[in-house]
Amino acid sequence: MNPSARRLSQWLGEPMPLRKVADLLGVDAAKACGLVRGGRFPCRVTKEKGKYVVLPADVLVAMGLDDPIVRIVDLLAGAEFARRWD
């Protein structure tokens, strides 16, 4: 893979909070922590600074989505296209 191309999950590198992921996966956010503690949450969860978080790659897997390779030129072209419609 060339240096200007990365997996989508690498572009979205920040871990996501558990409540946000629960919403995306259709899990009751109020029960998400209990599911994590019981080992029944639908994707891998880690703890950072005392809070549960999920890496974007794990969210994509749990949603059944591919983790495609995205080139920087395509990302910039998409941003330019969106800017024209704002």
C-alpha positions in Angstrom: 0.0 0.0 0.0 1.5 3.4 -0.9 2.0 6.0 1.8 -0.9 8.2 0.6 -3.4 5.3 1.0 -4.7 3.9 4.3 -7.5 1.8 5.5 -10.7 3.8 6.4 -10.3 2.8 10.1 -6.8 4.4 10.0 -8.2 7.7 8.8 -10.8 7.5 11.7 -8.1 6.7 14.2 -9.7 8.1 17.4 -11.4 5.6 19.6 -15.2 6.0 19.9 -17.1 6.3 23.2 -19.1 3.2 24.1 -22.5 5.1 24.1 -21.9 6.2 20.5 -21.0 2.7 19.4 -24.0 1.3 21.2 -26.3 3.7 19.3 -24.7 2.7 16.0 -25.1 -1.0 16.7 -28.7 -0.6 18.0 -27.8 -1.6 21.5 -29.5 0.1 24.5 -26.9 2.6 25.6 -28.0 2.2 29.3 -27.2 -1.5 29.2 -24.0 -1.2 27.2 -21.6 -1.2 30.2 -23.3 -4.2 31.7 -22.9 -6.1 28.3 -19.2 -5.2 28.3 -18.7 -6.4 31.8 -20.5 -9.6 30.9 -18.5 -10.1 27.8 -21.6 -9.9 25.6 -21.1 -6.5 23.8 -21.1 -7.2 20.0 -17.5 -5.9 19.5 -14.2 -5.6 21.2 -14.1 -2.8 23.9 -11.1 -1.4 25.7 -10.8 1.0 28.6 -8.9 4.3 28.3 -8.6 6.7 31.2 -11.4 4.9 33.0 -13.8 5.0 30.1 -14.9 2.3 27.7 -14.0 3.0 24.0 -14.1 1.1 20.8 -11.6 1.4 17.9 -13.2 2.3 14.5 -12.0 -0.9 12.9 -13.8 -3.0 15.5 -17.0 -1.0 14.9 -16.8 -1.6 11.1 -16.4 -5.4 11.8 -19.3 -5.4 14.2 -21.5 -3.6 11.6 -20.4 -6.1 8.9 -18.7 -3.4 6.8 -15.5 -3.6 4.9 -12.5 -1.6 5.9 -11.6 -0.3 2.4 -8.4 1.4 1.3 -8.9 5.1 0.9 -6.4 7.2 -1.1 -5.7 10.8 0.0 -6.5 12.2 -3.5 -10.0 10.5 -3.3 -10.5 11.9 0.2 -9.6 15.4 -0.9 -11.7 15.2 -4.1 -14.7 14.2 -2.0 -14.2 17.1 0.4 -14.0 19.5 -2.6 -17.2 18.1 -4.0 -19.0 18.5 -0.7 -17.6 22.0 -0.3 -19.3 23.0 -3.6 -22.7 22.0 -2.2 -22.4 23.9 1.1 
